[in-house]
């Protein structure tokens, strides 16, 4: 059973809905105890806010309201990392196949990105049988040679889906992740490099 959203219940309690929308809500509230309980909580909140004459709402009401809308809240990430621009300097997808060379299956894709004095080498292998990809790479810097314990993330649809850290020689890997549209990012002390977008079907 689909529940009534908190926004709809607030409009219902405030009387800001049409008669046509009111009837289905009332029928649902008569059958759904969970939504009926939430409606009573919202009514209680509204009454307390109306009775309170102070300019700031009570702290406990603010906390309750935050909990009520928790699914809609954006997570706090603290200080944002400075974005570093990376340039693609090599991509095997742009290189023509040598004459006379035959290849069975999907060839691995190799990419090299550069941001300042940092190079990120990435290899993507596609597994058509199970719609997954394996991604391995290495983060190198001219100043420190290898970047150890550097966070590397695969993000999709605005969320971090997979994360790892580099080893002693700056290598990282994501093994058999589902094919999707990913952004690969590397978090360095001086900022974050967002390297590229792996699209479903172009790996």
N, C-alpha and C positions, 0 to 999 in steps of 0.2 A: 504494500500500500504506500503510495506517495504521500509524504507529509506536507503540510502547509509551511511555507517559508516564514522566517521571522519577520521579514519585511511586509509580507501580506497580512500577518497577524497584527502588526503595529497599525497598518492602515485600517484594518477591521476594527480594532479597539478605538482608534481615533475617529472612526466614522468617515474615512476618506475613500470609500469604495462605492461602487454602484450597487443598486438592488440586485442586478443580474449576477454580480460577483459575490454578493453577500450570501445568497441562498446555498450555493455549493459549499461555501466555507462552514456555514452553520450545520449542514448535513454531515460534513466530515467531522466537525467537532463533537457531534452527538455520538459518533462511532469510534473516534480515536482518542483514547485517554492521554496519550503522549502530547498531542497537539492541544488538547483541552488544558492540560497542566501548564504548557508553555504560555497559553493565552492568559491564564490566571496570573502567571509570573509577570507578564508584560503589563497587565492591568494594575498589579501591585506597584510595579516600577513607576508607571505613569502617575498613580495617585500620590506616591511619595514625592515625586518631583513637583507635582502641583502644590503639595502641602509645604514644601521646603521654601522658605523665603530668602535663603542665602543666594549669593551670586554664583557660587561654585557648588555643584552637586556633591552629596556625601561621597567619601572615598569608596565605601562599600558598594554604592550603586554604580560607580564608575567601573569597579572591578567586575561586578555582575554583568554589566553591559559588554565589557570586553570579552568575558567568557561566552556570552550569548552569541557574539559575532566572530568568535575565534576562527571559524572556517574561512571567513572573508578577510581576515587580517593578513598582511604581508609580513613574512619573517624579517626580523631586524638582522642585518648583516654587519652592523658596526661600520667602521670607516671603510669607504669604498676604495678599492685599489685603483691606481692610475692605469689607464689603458695604454698599452704600448702597441705601436703599429708594426705589423710583420709583413714583409714582402715575400711573395712566392718567387723563388729563384730557379726552381727546377720542378718539373712534373712530368712523369713518364706518360701521362695521358696525352700530353702535347707532342710526344715524340713519335714519328711514324714508325711502323713495324718494318724491320729490315726485309728487303726483297728476298723471297724464297723461304722465309721463316714461317713455319706453321706452329700454331699453339692450340692445344686442347684445353677447353675450360676457360675460366676467367683469369687473366694475368694479374699478378700483384701490382698495385699502384704505389709508386715511390714519390714522395714530395720532400722538398727542402725549403724551409722558411727561414728568414733572417730578420731579426729585430735588433738594431744596434750591433753589439758585439756578441749576440746570442744566436746560435743556429739550432733549429729543431728539425731533425730528420725523422720522417714518418713513413711507415710502410703499411699498406692496407691490403689484406687478403680477403676475398669474398668467398663464402661457402654457399653455393647455390642450392645444395641439397637441403640445408636447414635454415636458409634465410638469415644467416649470421655473418658477422665479419670479425676478423682478428686484426688488431691494430697494435703495432709495436713501434717504438721510436727511441730517440736519444736527444737529450738537451746538452748542448756544448756551448762554452763561452771562451773567448780568447783570453780573458783575464784570469779565470780560475780553472781552465781546461774542462773540468767536469762539474756539473751542478747536482750535488747529492741531496737527497731528501727534499726535492722540490715537488710541491703538489701539482698534479696533473688531473684535469677533470674532463669528462664528456658530458655536455649539457644538451638537453633536448626539451623543446617547448617551455623554455624558461626555468627548467629544473635541472639540478645536478643528478644525472642518472648513474654515473659510475665515476669513482675517483681512486687514485693511487698516488704513490710517490716514486721518485726516481731512485735507483740504486747507487752504489759506489761510483759507477762510471756514467751516471746520468741516464741510464736506460729505464724505460717504462713499457708496460704492455697492458692491453685490454683483450682478454681472450674470449672469443665467441660471444660477442654481444649482439643482441637482436638488431637487424638492419633498421635504421631510422635516419632522421635528419639530425646530425650531431654537430655541435661546436666543440672543438678541442681547445682548451685553455691551459696555460702554464702560469702559475703564480710565482713571480719572482719578488725579491725584496723591494725592487724599484718599481714594480707594477705588474699588471697582468697582461700576458700576450694571448689574444684570441686568434688562433692560427687559421682555421679554415672551417668549412662546412662540409661534412660528409653526408651526401644525400643518398637516400635509398635509390639504388640503381646506377649510381655513377661511381661506385667504389670498385 
